[in-house]
């Protein structure tokens, strides 16, 4: 049997599901009980209703992102006119279901300013609806795309310094407090809003480790941003996220992906793999960037993971300190609004 999720692709249901659905429409899987009213219980403890979110109060608008058995839509909560992001996942797709549970475990118990806020999760007729904060400034990937369309150039070093501080704070929380490797750090998972906030999103690939000494053995994520140890099939841990942040920063600073196998037309996965594993790591040109920024990137992109600094350590790096808000005030909210207007204008222009 196969089912379709809003036209986004078939899902194989030949294997029996590893969850239960009650006659009342309640989804039960491991530590979560979820129904049309939201999360009903976690780890056997009943959850008091706080949000009062109801599916019938959500007006689904445009699709923000789409996958084989999931999609993300912008929605409006009609009683309050609040904009939200709703991730819709087909519970009959085992891989997506497992990612859903990983994401819920991160979001449900986290209230940190540099992670996208979680409101609730609701179940209805084979689909799970994760209701999240809507980041109206889009992602860093959107900003890069708009810059390429308009010819406005890459992001400034100051902007990247401000963004880096926020992302590192989020990673430090994930690594030290949650003992999680994000595993999919890339421009598309760094979101901005018109209040000037920068937040990490998409925790479906996060791996929770029993301690900060444990290592992941799985092979998931976006290959272009993966660290050499991951691509080489070796064990990896928190340092893998630091490499991914370094590649993201180089791409944003240069306005293009630093490895030619990915940046050129007809990119080849095996050539890209060879470049990341065998070539020297990318560097920023001395004539265009400060010594502090270049050193920061150099540390992030150290081939040996044990020599990469932690997120906590990098928060004290001179590159982060030189663009501290107290020393170098910057209107990030104004920047995001300007970039959003530029994005909208670029997308509306005839091709």
Secondary structure, DSSP 8 states (H G I E B T S, - for coil): -EEESTTS-EEE--S--SSEE-TT--EEETTEEEETTEEEEETTEE----S---GGGEEEEEEEEE-SSEEEEEEEETTTTEEEEEEEEETT-HHHHHHHHHHHHHHHT---TTB--EEEEEEETTEEEEEEE--TT-BHHHHHHHHHHHT--S--HHHHHHHHHHHHHHHHIIIIIS-EE----SGGGEEE-TTS-EEE---TT-EE-SSTT--B----S-GGG--HHHHTT--B-THHHHHHHHHHHHHHHHTS-SSHHHHSTT--HHHHHHHHHHS------TTTS-HHHHHHHHHHT-SSGGGS--HHHHTTSHHHHHT-TTTS---HHHHHHHHHHHHHHHHHS--
